């Protein structure tokens, strides 16, 4: 059976440096699926960098970085006194889910409308960034059902079902001794059933002051840019007969 893999880049729009890294992996590398953070100020600039390239764009719904699309006063459970989202650290350290369902639905829907404004298209997949919250996941389900969107369950929770395909998640970006090429090989060297596809989730990007202040994922982003654009990696994939998929290819 032909080897297949879906390689996704998250966080387009996070900041200028991340946009530069992702754009490089599209133009010179093997990225064909990208998660867009619609609320972020540099999302539009990031999309312009990849304009004209054949990429599958998804909504990477974000409720833990930057400012919301919704008026912060309307969604106090997920924003702070500065009108910005509560940090991912606050979500991780909370003893219970503080996200109010009606509020997060409002913001998810607002980001969906912003996504359409920015891209002129519907999201080709629909999921969330960084946070594990039951009410966030319920909110995504509600908005996806309302607008008939292709919901992608949280990859942080393990293997997920997308349409009729089981996506076997590989995401090692946070490992301190991370070697992206080794992780990619490991993802491909497992045995998969006919309805299973490995999904390699990465976060390519360069570093600027904003991301150094707001993200715990830093240097490994730059490692991924190098790996995804490395001609030797492309050659190895060709030699292995690997088919690179996007979410549009999944039945």
C-alpha positions as CSV (number, residue, x, y, z in Angstrom):
1,X,0.0,0.0,0.0
2,X,1.2,3.5,-0.9
3,X,2.6,5.4,2.1
4,X,0.5,8.5,2.8
5,X,0.9,11.4,5.3
6,X,-0.7,14.7,6.0
7,X,1.7,17.4,7.2
8,X,0.1,20.4,8.7
9,X,1.5,23.8,9.8
10,X,-0.3,25.6,12.6
11,X,-0.3,29.3,13.6
12,X,-0.4,31.4,10.5
13,X,-1.0,34.9,11.7
14,X,0.6,34.4,15.1
15,X,3.3,37.0,14.4
16,X,5.5,38.3,11.6
17,X,8.3,35.8,12.3
18,X,6.0,32.8,12.3
19,X,4.4,34.0,9.0
20,X,7.9,34.2,7.4
21,X,8.7,30.6,8.5
22,X,5.4,29.2,7.3
23,X,5.6,31.0,4.0
24,X,9.1,29.5,3.4
25,X,7.8,26.0,4.1
26,X,5.0,26.5,1.5
27,X,7.2,28.1,-1.2
28,X,10.3,25.9,-0.7
29,X,9.1,23.0,1.3
30,X,6.4,20.4,1.8
31,X,3.6,22.2,3.6
32,X,0.2,22.1,1.9
33,X,-2.2,22.4,4.9
34,X,-2.1,25.5,7.1
35,X,-4.1,26.6,10.2
36,X,-5.0,30.3,10.2
37,X,-5.5,32.2,13.5
38,X,-8.2,34.6,12.3
39,X,-8.1,37.0,15.3
40,X,-4.4,37.9,15.0
41,X,-3.3,41.2,13.5
42,X,-0.8,39.6,11.1
43,X,-3.1,37.0,9.7
44,X,-3.9,39.0,6.6
45,X,-0.2,39.7,6.0
46,X,0.6,35.9,6.4
47,X,-2.1,35.0,3.9
48,X,-0.7,37.5,1.4
49,X,2.7,35.8,1.7
50,X,1.3,32.5,0.4
51,X,-1.2,34.0,-2.1
52,X,-1.3,32.0,-5.4
53,X,0.1,28.8,-3.8
54,X,-2.1,25.7,-3.7
55,X,-2.7,25.2,0.1
56,X,-5.5,23.9,2.1
57,X,-6.5,26.5,4.7
58,X,-8.2,25.7,8.0
59,X,-9.5,27.8,10.9
60,X,-7.1,27.4,13.8
61,X,-9.5,28.9,16.4
62,X,-7.5,30.8,19.0
63,X,-8.7,31.7,22.5
64,X,-5.4,32.1,24.3
65,X,-3.2,34.6,22.4
66,X,-3.9,38.2,21.4
67,X,-7.2,40.0,21.4
68,X,-10.6,38.5,20.5
69,X,-12.7,39.4,17.4
70,X,-15.6,39.8,19.8
71,X,-15.9,42.8,22.2
72,X,-14.0,41.5,25.3
73,X,-16.7,42.8,27.6
74,X,-19.1,40.2,26.1
75,X,-16.8,37.3,26.8
76,X,-15.3,37.9,30.2
77,X,-14.7,34.2,31.0
78,X,-11.9,34.0,28.4
79,X,-10.4,37.5,28.5
80,X,-8.5,39.5,31.0
81,X,-8.6,43.2,32.2
82,X,-6.5,44.2,29.2
83,X,-9.1,42.9,26.8
84,X,-6.8,40.1,25.7
85,X,-7.4,36.3,25.8
86,X,-6.3,34.5,29.0
87,X,-3.1,32.6,28.4
88,X,-2.7,28.9,27.7
89,X,-0.9,28.7,31.0
90,X,-4.1,29.9,32.8
91,X,-6.1,27.2,31.0
92,X,-3.6,24.5,31.9
93,X,-3.4,25.5,35.6
94,X,-7.2,25.9,36.1
95,X,-8.8,23.2,38.3
96,X,-12.0,23.3,36.3
97,X,-13.2,24.5,32.9
98,X,-13.8,28.3,33.3
99,X,-14.9,28.8,29.7
100,X,-18.5,29.8,29.4
101,X,-20.1,28.0,26.5
102,X,-22.3,30.8,25.1
103,X,-19.3,33.2,25.2
104,X,-16.9,30.9,23.4
105,X,-19.5,30.1,20.8
106,X,-19.8,33.9,20.1
107,X,-16.0,34.1,19.6
108,X,-15.7,31.0,17.5
109,X,-18.4,32.3,15.3
110,X,-16.8,35.7,15.1
111,X,-13.4,34.1,14.1
112,X,-15.3,32.0,11.5
113,X,-16.7,35.2,9.9
114,X,-13.2,36.8,10.0
115,X,-11.7,33.8,8.4
116,X,-14.1,34.1,5.5
117,X,-13.3,37.8,5.2
118,X,-9.6,37.1,5.1
119,X,-9.6,34.1,2.7
120,X,-12.8,34.6,0.7
121,X,-13.5,30.9,1.4
122,X,-14.9,28.5,3.9
123,X,-12.4,26.7,6.2
124,X,-11.3,23.4,4.7
125,X,-11.0,22.1,8.2
126,X,-12.1,23.6,11.6
127,X,-10.3,23.1,14.9
128,X,-8.6,24.9,17.8
129,X,-5.2,26.1,19.0
130,X,-3.4,24.9,22.1
131,X,-6.3,24.8,24.7
132,X,-8.1,21.7,26.0
133,X,-11.5,22.8,27.3
134,X,-14.7,20.8,27.1
135,X,-16.7,23.9,26.5
136,X,-14.4,25.1,23.7
137,X,-14.8,21.7,22.1
138,X,-18.6,21.8,22.5
139,X,-18.5,25.3,21.0
140,X,-16.6,24.1,18.0
141,X,-19.2,21.3,17.5
142,X,-22.1,23.8,17.7
143,X,-20.6,26.2,15.2
144,X,-19.4,23.5,12.9
145,X,-22.9,21.9,12.8
146,X,-24.6,25.3,12.3
147,X,-22.5,26.2,9.3
148,X,-21.8,22.6,8.0
149,X,-18.0,22.9,8.6
150,X,-15.6,20.0,8.5
151,X,-14.8,19.7,12.2
152,X,-11.4,18.3,13.2
153,X,-11.3,17.1,16.8
154,X,-8.5,18.1,19.1
155,X,-5.2,16.4,18.1
156,X,-3.9,17.0,21.6
157,X,-6.2,14.2,22.7
158,X,-4.7,11.6,20.4
159,X,-6.0,10.0,17.2
160,X,-9.0,11.8,15.6
161,X,-11.7,11.0,13.1
162,X,-12.0,13.4,10.1
163,X,-14.8,12.5,7.7
164,X,-14.3,8.8,7.3
165,X,-10.5,8.8,7.9
166,X,-8.8,8.1,11.2
167,X,-5.9,10.6,11.6
168,X,-3.1,9.2,13.7
169,X,-1.5,12.2,15.3
170,X,2.2,12.9,15.6
171,X,3.2,16.1,17.4
172,X,6.5,16.2,19.1
173,X,7.3,19.9,18.9
174,X,7.5,20.5,22.6
175,X,10.1,17.8,23.2
176,X,13.4,19.5,24.3
177,X,15.5,17.1,22.2
178,X,13.2,17.3,19.2
179,X,14.5,16.1,15.9
180,X,11.7,16.8,13.3
181,X,13.1,14.5,10.6
182,X,13.3,11.6,13.1
183,X,9.7,12.3,14.2
184,X,8.6,12.4,10.6
185,X,10.3,9.1,9.8
186,X,8.8,7.5,12.9
187,X,5.3,8.7,11.9
188,X,5.7,7.1,8.5
189,X,7.3,3.8,9.7
190,X,4.2,2.6,11.6
191,X,1.7,0.2,10.2
192,X,-1.6,1.8,9.3
193,X,-5.0,0.4,8.3
194,X,-6.7,1.4,5.0
195,X,-8.8,4.1,6.7
196,X,-5.8,5.4,8.8
197,X,-3.5,8.3,7.8
198,X,-0.6,9.7,9.9
199,X,-1.1,13.4,10.6
200,X,2.2,15.2,11.4
201,X,1.3,18.5,13.1
202,X,4.1,21.1,13.2
203,X,4.5,24.7,14.0
204,X,7.2,26.1,11.7
205,X,8.3,29.7,12.2
206,X,11.1,32.1,13.0
207,X,11.4,34.0,16.3
208,X,10.6,37.6,17.1
209,X,10.0,39.5,20.4
210,X,6.3,38.8,20.4
211,X,6.5,35.0,20.2
212,X,9.3,34.9,22.7
213,X,7.0,36.7,25.1
214,X,3.9,34.7,24.5
215,X,4.8,31.1,23.5
216,X,6.8,28.3,25.2
217,X,7.4,26.8,21.7
218,X,10.3,28.7,20.3
219,X,13.5,27.1,18.9
220,X,11.8,24.0,17.8
221,X,9.8,26.1,15.3
222,X,13.0,27.0,13.5
223,X,14.1,23.4,13.4
224,X,10.8,22.5,11.7
225,X,11.3,25.2,9.0
226,X,14.7,23.8,8.2
227,X,13.4,20.2,8.1
228,X,10.4,21.0,6.0
229,X,12.5,22.8,3.4
230,X,15.4,20.4,3.3
231,X,15.9,18.9,-0.2
232,X,17.2,15.7,1.4
233,X,13.9,15.3,3.3
234,X,12.0,15.8,0.0
235,X,14.3,13.2,-1.7
236,X,13.8,10.7,1.1
237,X,10.0,11.1,0.8
238,X,10.2,10.6,-2.9
239,X,12.4,7.5,-2.5
240,X,9.9,6.1,0.0
241,X,7.0,6.7,-2.5
242,X,5.2,8.9,0.1
243,X,2.1,10.7,-1.0
244,X,1.6,14.1,0.6
245,X,-2.1,14.7,1.5
246,X,-4.2,17.6,2.5
247,X,-7.5,17.6,4.3
248,X,-9.2,18.0,0.9
249,X,-7.9,14.6,-0.1
250,X,-9.6,12.8,2.8
251,X,-12.9,11.0,2.1
